[in-house]
Amino acid sequence: MTAHTLPQPEYSRNMRLIGHSNQGGKPDGVQVMVHRGYAYIGHMVSQGFSIVDVRDPKNPRDAGFVAAPAGTWNVHLQAHDDLLLVINARDLFADVRFADEKVYYTRSVSETVQGSNARGWSAGVRIFDISTPDKPREISFLSLDGIGVHRIWYVGGRWAYVSALLDGYSDYIFLTLDLADPRNPQIAGRWWLPGMHTAGGETPSWPEGKRYALHHAIISGDTAYASWRDGGLTLLDIKDKNAPQLISHRNWSPPFGGGTHTALPLPDRDLLVVLDEAVLDNQEDGEKLIWLFDIREPANPVSIATFPQPNERDYVSKGAHFGPHNLHENRPGSFVSSTLIFATYQNAGVRAYDISNPYQPKETGALVPAAPTVMMDTRPGRPQIIQSCDVFVDTQGIIYSTDYNGGLSIIEYLG
């Protein structure tokens, strides 16, 4: 795709679109990892993952697609060194019971899917050798019972960390995985919020209409910073990978709307960026924010600031989701900064923030991609509006952002 055919962004400030890919005709994207010049993109609808050659970011080229097993989605993945870890889980959005997204976001997933005994999906983690980047070779599969895995944190070495919905639990919990032999991955430890282990006789203590479920954890040192949607934030001590221990638990929902999605530690500054995902259209789930916490005292994380909201137009009435979704996660081998933070804001695109002064985060750049030209999302009544989903920034500062329908936007930051 040459520069003159790039879709015209709706808005930009200190950012410019330099490349775009429709991912080989599968423009639905969730998580994106850029590794050795290739983007690996998990799909929401297309049941598999795509590979895009972005060695020349202005001219991305389709480099392959790996299908998921039937009935299975691969929404999230992680690449490091020669390994690519891909989640397998039941394709929930293909299930008519989740056609109204409120059902997915306002109650335990196990409540909605119980009673489906015929297992028409694959649950677990697939591990690929990507020493040849555009030819992933599956070397092992960790099979799990239940719905499967939602998201992974893996940055090399022996340990991976996943959120998994296993039989006997109300929703996704925290698991540590031992990859000492990547051809034979094993579950090491697990942790969940009290009330989630239904098979163990626990009963939910949380209010009706709330969903307590691990989205994922980011690991720094011996601490896992875990986001539990409406269950808030936990800091877990994972020195003993077989027996994670609670350090602290914070929840600000209510009064705020929940949806805690990502907790990004900035260890050199004792700060933690915590993002609450907007999950319903027209801000029906309330205003969602990106928070800054002071974690000098891990047993007592304190919120000290919120990031400014995009305000160059009325995004609430634009339709679809307005509010934060994902952060660039400072992975080793990507752009790493403890003062410049990148986030996606769904119908308000991609945002950059300067948090040099932690009490006054400032927006320093934005780009709202064009509306998608086709709708991949098969759920009825979804509006044809950009929903910038994930963001990954490479060491050169080039931004890669996915959308559920609109393909991969490749953006230069000019701030």
Secondary structure, DSSP 4 states (H G I P E B T S, - for coil): --GGGS---SEEESEEEEEEE-GGG------EEEETTEEEEE-SSSSEEEEEE-SSTTS-EEEEEEEPPTTEE---EEEETTEEEEEEEE-GGGSGGGSSHHHHHSS-HHHHHTT--S--S--EEEEEE-SSTTS-EEEEEEE-SSSEEEEEE--SSSEEEEEEE-TTSSS-EEEEEE-SSTTS-EEEEEE--TT--GGGT----SPTT--EEEEEEEEETTEEEEEEETT-EEEEE-SSTTS-EEEEEE--TTTS---EEEEEEEGGGTEEEEEEPP-SGGGTT----EEEEE-SSTTS-EEEEEPPPP-SS--TTT-S-BS---B----TTS---SSEEEEE-BTT-EEEEE-SSTTS-EEEEEEEPPPPSS----STT--S---EEEEEE-TT-EEEEEETTT-EEEEEE--
